[in-house]
Amino acid sequence: MRLSAGWKGALLGGANVLAVAVCIALAIAHAPRHIGDPEELGYSSLFPSDAFALVLVLGVFPGILAGALLGRFAGGLRAPAPLRVLALAAPAVLVVIFLGGMIAQPQLITPALLPTGVAVLVLERWTRS
């Protein structure tokens, strides 16, 4: 069975959300102090397990949807590989920035960008005709 570009994107989007959740939980676990200190933000600290669950719950639907849309876009995109990567990376980065802003934790955007960048590279290669 051969997967369409949209399904490939959806699978990578879901895998990316899981990878982002792990990266963010690890970043928080190894931070010198907990991200989201009550003194700074006015609520309880964000612990690794909380962050992992939060990213999965808030990110799974947008991640799969964005992955499917990017997969379909990549499947129809006829351009050299570097341009394809840029065309796929821009909206993927915007989704990460939007979701990081949505949970009011902009410092979590950076650890989320690494797995997202890898997912973009894999999607570009997997959907290349």
N, CA, C and O atoms as a GROMACS GRO file, in nm:
protein
  516
    1MET      N    1   0.084  -0.118   0.000
    1MET     CA    2   0.000   0.000   0.000
    1MET      C    3   0.089   0.124   0.000
    1MET      O    4   0.183   0.135   0.079
    2ARG      N    5   0.058   0.215  -0.088
    2ARG     CA    6   0.135   0.338  -0.101
    2ARG      C    7   0.057   0.453  -0.037
    2ARG      O    8  -0.061   0.473  -0.067
    3LEU      N    9   0.123   0.526   0.050
    3LEU     CA   10   0.059   0.639   0.118
    3LEU      C   11   0.062   0.763   0.031
    3LEU      O   12   0.160   0.787  -0.041
    4SER      N   13  -0.044   0.842   0.038
    4SER     CA   14  -0.045   0.970  -0.031
    4SER      C   15   0.043   1.068   0.045
    4SER      O   16   0.079   1.045   0.161
    5ALA      N   17   0.078   1.178  -0.020
    5ALA     CA   18   0.161   1.280   0.045
    5ALA      C   19   0.091   1.338   0.168
    5ALA      O   20   0.157   1.369   0.267
    6GLY      N   21  -0.041   1.351   0.163
    6GLY     CA   22  -0.115   1.402   0.279
    6GLY      C   23  -0.107   1.310   0.398
    6GLY      O   24  -0.091   1.355   0.511
    7TRP      N   25  -0.118   1.178   0.374
    7TRP     CA   26  -0.106   1.081   0.483
    7TRP      C   27   0.035   1.079   0.538
    7TRP      O   28   0.054   1.066   0.659
    8LYS      N   29   0.133   1.090   0.452
    8LYS     CA   30   0.272   1.096   0.499
    8LYS      C   31   0.291   1.216   0.590
    8LYS      O   32   0.354   1.206   0.696
    9GLY      N   33   0.237   1.330   0.549
    9GLY     CA   34   0.246   1.450   0.630
    9GLY      C   35   0.174   1.436   0.763
    9GLY      O   36   0.225   1.480   0.866
   10ALA      N   37   0.056   1.373   0.762
   10ALA     CA   38  -0.020   1.353   0.886
   10ALA      C   39   0.057   1.263   0.982
   10ALA      O   40   0.062   1.289   1.102
   11LEU      N   41   0.117   1.156   0.930
   11LEU     CA   42   0.197   1.067   1.015
   11LEU      C   43   0.317   1.140   1.074
   11LEU      O   44   0.347   1.126   1.193
   12LEU      N   45   0.385   1.216   0.991
   12LEU     CA   46   0.500   1.291   1.041
   12LEU      C   47   0.456   1.400   1.138
   12LEU      O   48   0.527   1.431   1.233
   13GLY      N   49   0.340   1.460   1.114
   13GLY     CA   50   0.289   1.562   1.206
   13GLY      C   51   0.262   1.504   1.344
   13GLY      O   52   0.296   1.565   1.445
   14GLY      N   53   0.201   1.386   1.348
   14GLY     CA   54   0.177   1.321   1.477
   14GLY      C   55   0.306   1.280   1.546
   14GLY      O   56   0.321   1.298   1.667
   15ALA      N   57   0.399   1.226   1.469
   15ALA     CA   58   0.530   1.188   1.527
   15ALA      C   59   0.604   1.312   1.575
   15ALA      O   60   0.673   1.307   1.677
   16ASN      N   61   0.591   1.422   1.502
   16ASN     CA   62   0.657   1.545   1.543
   16ASN      C   63   0.601   1.597   1.675
   16ASN      O   64   0.678   1.644   1.759
   17VAL      N   65   0.471   1.590   1.693
   17VAL     CA   66   0.412   1.636   1.820
   17VAL      C   67   0.468   1.554   1.937
   17VAL      O   68   0.501   1.610   2.042
   18LEU      N   69   0.478   1.425   1.919
   18LEU     CA   70   0.536   1.340   2.023
   18LEU      C   71   0.682   1.377   2.050
   18LEU      O   72   0.723   1.387   2.165
   19ALA      N   73   0.759   1.398   1.943
   19ALA     CA   74   0.901   1.436   1.959
   19ALA      C   75   0.914   1.573   2.026
   19ALA      O   76   1.002   1.593   2.109
   20VAL      N   77   0.828   1.666   1.990
   20VAL     CA   78   0.830   1.799   2.052
   20VAL      C   79   0.796   1.787   2.200
   20VAL      O   80   0.860   1.853   2.283
   21ALA      N   81   0.698   1.706   2.235
   21ALA     CA   82   0.661   1.687   2.376
   21ALA      C   83   0.780   1.633   2.455
   21ALA      O   84   0.805   1.678   2.567
   22VAL      N   85   0.851   1.537   2.399
   22VAL     CA   86   0.968   1.480   2.467
   22VAL      C   87   1.078   1.586   2.481
   22VAL      O   88   1.136   1.600   2.588
   23CYS      N   89   1.106   1.661   2.373
   23CYS     CA   90   1.211   1.763   2.379
   23CYS      C   91   1.180   1.872   2.481
   23CYS      O   92   1.268   1.917   2.554
   24ILE      N   93   1.055   1.915   2.485
   24ILE     CA   94   1.017   2.019   2.580
   24ILE      C   95   1.024   1.966   2.723
   24ILE      O   96   1.073   2.036   2.812
   25ALA      N   97   0.977   1.844   2.745
   25ALA     CA   98   0.986   1.786   2.880
   25ALA      C   99   1.132   1.773   2.924
   25ALA      O  100   1.164   1.800   3.039
   26LEU      N  101   1.220   1.732   2.832
   26LEU     CA  102   1.362   1.721   2.866
   26LEU      C  103   1.423   1.858   2.891
   26LEU      O  104   1.505   1.874   2.982
   27ALA      N  105   1.385   1.957   2.812
   27ALA     CA  106   1.437   2.092   2.832
   27ALA      C  107   1.396   2.147   2.968
   27ALA      O  108   1.477   2.211   3.036
   28ILE      N  109   1.274   2.122   3.008
   28ILE     CA  110   1.227   2.170   3.138
   28ILE      C  111   1.295   2.092   3.251
   28ILE      O  112   1.331   2.150   3.353
   29ALA      N  113   1.313   1.962   3.232
   29ALA     CA  114   1.376   1.880   3.336
   29ALA      C  115   1.520   1.921   3.361
   29ALA      O  116   1.569   1.912   3.473
   30HIS      N  117   1.588   1.966   3.256
   30HIS     CA  118   1.730   2.001   3.270
   30HIS      C  119   1.755   2.150   3.282
   30HIS      O  120   1.870   2.194   3.282
   31ALA      N  121   1.648   2.228   3.290
   31ALA     CA  122   1.663   2.373   3.306
   31ALA      C  123   1.714   2.403   3.446
   31ALA      O  124   1.685   2.328   3.540
   32PRO      N  125   1.791   2.511   3.462
   32PRO     CA  126   1.842   2.545   3.596
   32PRO      C  127   1.730   2.578   3.694
   32PRO      O  128   1.748   2.561   3.815
   33ARG      N  129   1.618   2.624   3.647
   33ARG     CA  130   1.499   2.646   3.730
   33ARG      C  131   1.379   2.612   3.644
   33ARG      O  132   1.390   2.609   3.521
   34HIS      N  133   1.267   2.587   3.705
   34HIS     CA  134   1.150   2.549   3.628
   34HIS      C  135   1.100   2.664   3.542
   34HIS      O  136   1.093   2.778   3.586
   35ILE      N  137   1.068   2.631   3.420
   35ILE     CA  138   1.009   2.730   3.330
   35ILE      C  139   0.869   2.759   3.382
   35ILE      O  140   0.794   2.668   3.416
   36GLY      N  141   0.836   2.884   3.387
   36GLY     CA  142   0.704   2.922   3.436
   36GLY      C  143   0.705   2.942   3.586
   36GLY      O  144   0.610   2.905   3.655
   37ASP      N  145   0.814   3.002   3.639
   37ASP     CA  146   0.818   3.029   3.782
   37ASP      C  147   0.698   3.113   3.825
   37ASP      O  148   0.660   3.207   3.755
   38PRO      N  149   0.639   3.080   3.940
   38PRO     CA  150   0.521   3.153   3.986
   38PRO      C  151   0.545   3.302   4.000
   38PRO      O  152   0.455   3.382   3.975
   39GLU      N  153   0.667   3.342   4.039
   39GLU     CA  154   0.697   3.484   4.055
   39GLU      C  155   0.686   3.558   3.923
   39GLU      O  156   0.645   3.673   3.918
   40GLU      N  157   0.723   3.491   3.815
   40GLU     CA  158   0.721   3.556   3.684
   40GLU      C  159   0.581   3.555   3.622
   40GLU      O  160   0.539   3.654   3.563
   41LEU      N  161   0.511   3.446   3.634
   41LEU     CA  162   0.388   3.427   3.558
   41LEU      C  163   0.261   3.425   3.641
   41LEU      O  164   0.151   3.433   3.586
   42GLY      N  165   0.274   3.415   3.772
   42GLY     CA  166   0.157   3.421   3.857
   42GLY      C  167   0.080   3.291   3.869
   42GLY      O  168  -0.036   3.293   3.909
   43TYR      N  169   0.140   3.177   3.837
   43TYR     CA  170   0.076   3.048   3.858
   43TYR      C  171   0.183   2.944   3.886
   43TYR      O  172   0.302   2.974   3.884
   44SER      N  173   0.141   2.823   3.911
   44SER     CA  174   0.236   2.721   3.953
   44SER      C  175   0.333   2.683   3.841
   44SER      O  176   0.306   2.704   3.723
   45SER      N  177   0.447   2.628   3.882
   45SER     CA  178   0.553   2.592   3.788
   45SER      C  179   0.505   2.486   3.689
   45SER      O  180   0.417   2.406   3.719
   46LEU      N  181   0.566   2.488   3.572
   46LEU     CA  182   0.538   2.388   3.470
   46LEU      C  183   0.643   2.279   3.482
   46LEU      O  184   0.761   2.302   3.455
   47PHE      N  185   0.601   2.160   3.524
   47PHE     CA  186   0.693   2.049   3.542
   47PHE      C  187   0.699   1.965   3.415
   47PHE      O  188   0.609   1.975   3.331
   48PRO      N  189   0.803   1.884   3.398
   48PRO     CA  190   0.819   1.807   3.273
   48PRO      C  191   0.698   1.722   3.235
   48PRO      O  192   0.658   1.722   3.118
   49SER      N  193   0.640   1.652   3.330
   49SER     CA  194   0.525   1.567   3.296
   49SER      C  195   0.403   1.651   3.256
   49SER      O  196   0.327   1.612   3.167
   50ASP      N  197   0.386   1.765   3.321
   50ASP     CA  198   0.277   1.856   3.285
   50ASP      C  199   0.298   1.910   3.144
   50ASP      O  200   0.204   1.916   3.064
   51ALA      N  201   0.420   1.949   3.114
   51ALA     CA  202   0.451   2.003   2.981
   51ALA      C  203   0.430   1.897   2.874
   51ALA      O  204   0.376   1.926   2.767
   52PHE      N  205   0.473   1.775   2.902
   52PHE     CA  206   0.456   1.666   2.806
   52PHE      C  207   0.308   1.647   2.772
   52PHE      O  208   0.270   1.640   2.656
   53ALA      N  209   0.226   1.640   2.875
   53ALA     CA  210   0.081   1.621   2.855
   53ALA      C  211   0.018   1.741   2.785
   53ALA      O  212  -0.065   1.725   2.696
   54LEU      N  213   0.059   1.860   2.824
   54LEU     CA  214   0.005   1.982   2.764
   54LEU      C  215   0.036   1.989   2.615
   54LEU      O  216  -0.050   2.023   2.534
   55VAL      N  217   0.160   1.957   2.580
   55VAL     CA  218   0.198   1.960   2.438
   55VAL      C  219   0.120   1.856   2.359
   55VAL      O  220   0.073   1.884   2.249
   56LEU      N  221   0.104   1.737   2.415
   56LEU     CA  222   0.028   1.634   2.343
   56LEU      C  223  -0.117   1.675   2.325
   56LEU      O  224  -0.173   1.662   2.216
   57VAL      N  225  -0.179   1.723   2.431
   57VAL     CA  226  -0.321   1.758   2.425
   57VAL      C  227  -0.345   1.876   2.331
   57VAL      O  228  -0.436   1.872   2.248
   58LEU      N  229  -0.264   1.981   2.344
   58LEU     CA  230  -0.285   2.100   2.261
   58LEU      C  231  -0.226   2.086   2.121
   58LEU      O  232  -0.269   2.156   2.029
   59GLY      N  233  -0.129   1.998   2.104
   59GLY     CA  234  -0.058   1.992   1.977
   59GLY      C  235  -0.098   1.882   1.882
   59GLY      O  236  -0.067   1.891   1.764
   60VAL      N  237  -0.166   1.778   1.930
   60VAL     CA  238  -0.189   1.662   1.844
   60VAL      C  239  -0.278   1.698   1.725
   60VAL      O  240  -0.246   1.661   1.612
   61PHE      N  241  -0.388   1.766   1.747
   61PHE     CA  242  -0.476   1.799   1.635
   61PHE      C  243  -0.411   1.899   1.539
   61PHE      O  244  -0.407   1.872   1.419
   62PRO      N  245  -0.358   2.013   1.588
   62PRO     CA  246  -0.293   2.104   1.494
   62PRO      C  247  -0.172   2.042   1.425
   62PRO      O  248  -0.146   2.070   1.308
   63GLY      N  249  -0.098   1.956   1.496
   63GLY     CA  250   0.019   1.892   1.436
   63GLY      C  251  -0.016   1.798   1.322
   63GLY      O  252   0.048   1.799   1.218
   64ILE      N  253  -0.118   1.717   1.344
   64ILE     CA  254  -0.161   1.624   1.239
   64ILE      C  255  -0.222   1.700   1.122
   64ILE      O  256  -0.195   1.668   1.006
   65LEU      N  257  -0.304   1.799   1.152
   65LEU     CA  258  -0.366   1.879   1.046
   65LEU      C  259  -0.261   1.955   0.965
   65LEU      O  260  -0.263   1.952   0.842
   66ALA      N  261  -0.170   2.022   1.034
   66ALA     CA  262  -0.064   2.095   0.964
   66ALA      C  263   0.023   1.999   0.884
   66ALA      O  264   0.062   2.031   0.771
   67GLY      N  265   0.054   1.883   0.940
   67GLY     CA  266   0.132   1.784   0.867
   67GLY      C  267   0.063   1.737   0.741
   67GLY      O  268   0.126   1.724   0.636
   68ALA      N  269  -0.068   1.711   0.750
   68ALA     CA  270  -0.143   1.666   0.633
   68ALA      C  271  -0.146   1.775   0.526
   68ALA      O  272  -0.127   1.747   0.408
   69LEU      N  273  -0.170   1.899   0.567
   69LEU     CA  274  -0.172   2.009   0.471
   69LEU      C  275  -0.035   2.030   0.407
   69LEU      O  276  -0.025   2.050   0.286
   70LEU      N  277   0.070   2.026   0.490
   70LEU     CA  278   0.204   2.041   0.435
   70LEU      C  279   0.242   1.924   0.345
   70LEU      O  280   0.311   1.942   0.245
   71GLY      N  281   0.196   1.804   0.380
   71GLY     CA  282   0.222   1.688   0.296
   71GLY      C  283   0.157   1.703   0.159
   71GLY      O  284   0.219   1.676   0.057
   72ARG      N  285   0.032   1.746   0.158
   72ARG     CA  286  -0.036   1.769   0.030
   72ARG      C  287   0.033   1.876  -0.051
   72ARG      O  288   0.050   1.864  -0.172
   73PHE      N  289   0.074   1.982   0.018
   73PHE     CA  290   0.147   2.091  -0.048
   73PHE      C  291   0.278   2.039  -0.105
   73PHE      O  292   0.312   2.070  -0.219
   74ALA      N  293   0.350   1.962  -0.026
   74ALA     CA  294   0.479   1.908  -0.071
   74ALA      C  295   0.462   1.812  -0.188
   74ALA      O  296   0.546   1.807  -0.277
   75GLY      N  297   0.353   1.735  -0.187
   75GLY     CA  298   0.327   1.641  -0.295
   75GLY      C  299   0.306   1.709  -0.429
   75GLY      O  300   0.338   1.651  -0.533
   76GLY      N  301   0.254   1.828  -0.428
   76GLY     CA  302   0.229   1.900  -0.552
   76GLY      C  303   0.336   2.001  -0.587
   76GLY      O  304   0.330   2.063  -0.694
   77LEU      N  305   0.433   2.020  -0.501
   77LEU     CA  306   0.535   2.122  -0.520
   77LEU      C  307   0.646   2.070  -0.611
   77LEU      O  308   0.711   1.970  -0.580
   78ARG      N  309   0.666   2.136  -0.721
   78ARG     CA  310   0.772   2.099  -0.814
   78ARG      C  311   0.877   2.208  -0.812
   78ARG      O  312   0.865   2.308  -0.884
   79ALA      N  313   0.978   2.191  -0.731
   79ALA     CA  314   1.085   2.289  -0.717
   79ALA      C  315   1.210   2.214  -0.670
   79ALA      O  316   1.200   2.100  -0.625
   80PRO      N  317   1.326   2.278  -0.680
   80PRO     CA  318   1.447   2.215  -0.628
   80PRO      C  319   1.436   2.193  -0.476
   80PRO      O  320   1.362   2.263  -0.407
   81ALA      N  321   1.510   2.094  -0.428
   81ALA     CA  322   1.501   2.055  -0.286
   81ALA      C  323   1.519   2.171  -0.188
   81ALA      O  324   1.442   2.181  -0.094
   82PRO      N  325   1.618   2.260  -0.206
   82PRO     CA  326   1.632   2.369  -0.108
   82PRO      C  327   1.509   2.461  -0.102
   82PRO      O  328   1.471   2.507   0.006
   83LEU      N  329   1.449   2.486  -0.216
   83LEU     CA  330   1.329   2.570  -0.216
   83LEU      C  331   1.211   2.497  -0.154
   83LEU      O  332   1.128   2.558  -0.086
   84ARG      N  333   1.203   2.366  -0.177
   84ARG     CA  334   1.096   2.287  -0.114
   84ARG      C  335   1.109   2.291   0.037
   84ARG      O  336   1.010   2.307   0.109
   85VAL      N  337   1.232   2.277   0.086
   85VAL     CA  338   1.254   2.280   0.232
   85VAL      C  339   1.210   2.415   0.288
   85VAL      O  340   1.142   2.420   0.390
   86LEU      N  341   1.248   2.523   0.223
   86LEU     CA  342   1.208   2.656   0.271
   86LEU      C  343   1.057   2.675   0.267
   86LEU      O  344   0.998   2.731   0.359
   87ALA      N  345   0.994   2.627   0.160
   87ALA     CA  346   0.850   2.640   0.146
   87ALA      C  347   0.775   2.560   0.252
   87ALA      O  348   0.666   2.599   0.293
   88LEU      N  349   0.832   2.448   0.295
   88LEU     CA  350   0.769   2.366   0.399
   88LEU      C  351   0.805   2.415   0.540
   88LEU      O  352   0.724   2.406   0.632
   89ALA      N  353   0.927   2.467   0.555
   89ALA     CA  354   0.973   2.509   0.688
   89ALA      C  355   0.900   2.633   0.737
   89ALA      O  356   0.869   2.643   0.856
   90ALA      N  357   0.873   2.727   0.649
   90ALA     CA  358   0.811   2.853   0.692
   90ALA      C  359   0.677   2.830   0.763
   90ALA      O  360   0.659   2.879   0.874
   91PRO      N  361   0.582   2.758   0.702
   91PRO     CA  362   0.455   2.738   0.774
   91PRO      C  363   0.471   2.649   0.897
   91PRO      O  364   0.399   2.667   0.996
   92ALA      N  365   0.563   2.553   0.893
   92ALA     CA  366   0.584   2.466   1.010
   92ALA      C  367   0.634   2.548   1.129
   92ALA      O  368   0.589   2.528   1.241
   93VAL      N  369   0.727   2.638   1.104
   93VAL     CA  370   0.780   2.724   1.211
   93VAL      C  371   0.670   2.817   1.263
   93VAL      O  372   0.662   2.841   1.383
   94LEU      N  373   0.587   2.868   1.173
   94LEU     CA  374   0.477   2.955   1.218
   94LEU      C  375   0.379   2.881   1.307
   94LEU      O  376   0.328   2.938   1.403
   95VAL      N  377   0.352   2.755   1.277
   95VAL     CA  378   0.262   2.676   1.363
   95VAL      C  379   0.324   2.658   1.501
   95VAL      O  380   0.255   2.671   1.602
   96VAL      N  381   0.454   2.629   1.507
   96VAL     CA  382   0.522   2.613   1.636
   96VAL      C  383   0.518   2.744   1.715
   96VAL      O  384   0.490   2.743   1.835
   97ILE      N  385   0.544   2.855   1.649
   97ILE     CA  386   0.540   2.985   1.718
   97ILE      C  387   0.399   3.016   1.767
   97ILE      O  388   0.382   3.064   1.878
   98PHE      N  389   0.300   2.989   1.685
   98PHE     CA  390   0.161   3.013   1.726
   98PHE      C  391   0.125   2.929   1.848
   98PHE      O  392   0.068   2.981   1.944
   99LEU      N  393   0.157   2.800   1.845
   99LEU     CA  394   0.123   2.714   1.958
   99LEU      C  395   0.200   2.752   2.083
   99LEU      O  396   0.146   2.745   2.193
  100GLY      N  397   0.327   2.792   2.069
  100GLY     CA  398   0.405   2.838   2.184
  100GLY      C  399   0.346   2.963   2.245
  100GLY      O  400   0.344   2.979   2.368
  101GLY      N  401   0.297   3.053   2.161
  101GLY     CA  402   0.232   3.173   2.211
  101GLY      C  403   0.097   3.144   2.272
  101GLY      O  404   0.054   3.212   2.366
  102MET      N  405   0.029   3.043   2.219
  102MET     CA  406  -0.104   3.008   2.270
  102MET      C  407  -0.099   2.959   2.415
  102MET      O  408  -0.192   2.984   2.492
  103ILE      N  409   0.008   2.892   2.452
  103ILE     CA  410   0.020   2.845   2.591
  103ILE      C  411   0.100   2.942   2.677
  103ILE      O  412   0.133   2.911   2.792
  104ALA      N  413   0.131   3.060   2.623
  104ALA     CA  414   0.202   3.166   2.696
  104ALA      C  415   0.336   3.118   2.750
  104ALA      O  416   0.376   3.154   2.861
  105GLN      N  417   0.406   3.037   2.672
  105GLN     CA  418   0.538   2.989   2.711
  105GLN      C  419   0.633   3.003   2.591
  105GLN      O  420   0.673   2.902   2.533
  106PRO      N  421   0.670   3.126   2.553
  106PRO     CA  422   0.754   3.145   2.434
  106PRO      C  423   0.892   3.079   2.446
  106PRO      O  424   0.954   3.049   2.345
  107GLN      N  425   0.939   3.056   2.568
  107GLN     CA  426   1.070   2.992   2.585
  107GLN      C  427   1.066   2.844   2.545
  107GLN      O  428   1.172   2.782   2.533
  108LEU      N  429   0.949   2.788   2.526
  108LEU     CA  430   0.937   2.649   2.482
  108LEU      C  431   0.940   2.636   2.330
  108LEU      O  432   0.939   2.524   2.278
  109ILE      N  433   0.942   2.747   2.260
  109ILE     CA  434   0.943   2.742   2.114
  109ILE      C  435   1.076   2.686   2.064
  109ILE      O  436   1.077   2.604   1.973
  110THR      N  437   1.186   2.728   2.122
  110THR     CA  438   1.318   2.684   2.075
  110THR      C  439   1.335   2.532   2.081
  110THR      O  440   1.377   2.473   1.982
  111PRO      N  441   1.303   2.466   2.194
  111PRO     CA  442   1.318   2.320   2.194
  111PRO      C  443   1.222   2.250   2.098
  111PRO      O  444   1.246   2.136   2.059
  112ALA      N  445   1.114   2.316   2.060
  112ALA     CA  446   1.018   2.256   1.966
  112ALA      C  447   1.063   2.268   1.822
  112ALA      O  448   1.016   2.193   1.736
  113LEU      N  449   1.153   2.360   1.794
  113LEU     CA  450   1.194   2.382   1.656
  113LEU      C  451   1.286   2.271   1.603
  113LEU      O  452   1.284   2.243   1.483
  114LEU      N  453   1.366   2.210   1.688
  114LEU     CA  454   1.457   2.105   1.640
  114LEU      C  455   1.382   1.985   1.581
  114LEU      O  456   1.408   1.950   1.466
  115PRO      N  457   1.291   1.922   1.654
  115PRO     CA  458   1.219   1.809   1.593
  115PRO      C  459   1.131   1.853   1.476
  115PRO      O  460   1.110   1.775   1.382
  116THR      N  461   1.081   1.975   1.480
  116THR     CA  462   1.000   2.023   1.369
  116THR      C  463   1.085   2.039   1.243
  116THR      O  464   1.041   2.007   1.133
  117GLY      N  465   1.206   2.089   1.260
  117GLY     CA  466   1.297   2.101   1.146
  117GLY      C  467   1.332   1.966   1.086
  117GLY      O  468   1.338   1.950   0.964
  118VAL      N  469   1.354   1.868   1.172
  118VAL     CA  470   1.382   1.732   1.125
  118VAL      C  471   1.261   1.676   1.050
  118VAL      O  472   1.275   1.614   0.945
  119ALA      N  473   1.142   1.699   1.104
  119ALA     CA  474   1.020   1.651   1.039
  119ALA      C  475   1.002   1.715   0.901
  119ALA      O  476   0.958   1.649   0.807
  120VAL      N  477   1.036   1.843   0.888
  120VAL     CA  478   1.027   1.911   0.759
  120VAL      C  479   1.123   1.847   0.659
  120VAL      O  480   1.086   1.823   0.544
  121LEU      N  481   1.245   1.819   0.703
  121LEU     CA  482   1.342   1.756   0.613
  121LEU      C  483   1.297   1.617   0.570
  121LEU      O  484   1.311   1.580   0.453
  122VAL      N  485   1.244   1.541   0.663
  122VAL     CA  486   1.195   1.407   0.630
  122VAL      C  487   1.076   1.416   0.535
  122VAL      O  488   1.068   1.340   0.438
  123LEU      N  489   0.984   1.508   0.561
  123LEU     CA  490   0.867   1.525   0.474
  123LEU      C  491   0.909   1.565   0.334
  123LEU      O  492   0.856   1.513   0.236
  124GLU      N  493   1.004   1.655   0.324
  124GLU     CA  494   1.050   1.698   0.191
  124GLU      C  495   1.107   1.581   0.114
  124GLU      O  496   1.076   1.563  -0.004
  125ARG      N  497   1.188   1.501   0.178
  125ARG     CA  498   1.250   1.386   0.111
  125ARG      C  499   1.148   1.278   0.079
  125ARG      O  500   1.151   1.220  -0.029
  126TRP      N  501   1.056   1.250   0.172
  126TRP     CA  502   0.960   1.141   0.157
  126TRP      C  503   0.858   1.171   0.048
  126TRP      O  504   0.806   1.079  -0.015
  127THR      N  505   0.828   1.299   0.025
  127THR     CA  506   0.727   1.336  -0.074
  127THR      C  507   0.787   1.378  -0.207
  127THR      O  508   0.714   1.413  -0.300
  128ARG      N  509   0.918   1.374  -0.217
  128ARG     CA  510   0.982   1.416  -0.342
  128ARG      C  511   0.952   1.314  -0.451
  128ARG      O  512   0.963   1.193  -0.430
  129SER      N  513   0.914   1.363  -0.565
  129SER     CA  514   0.881   1.273  -0.678
  129SER      C  515   1.002   1.242  -0.762
  129SER      O  516   0.991   1.168  -0.860
   0.00000   0.00000   0.00000
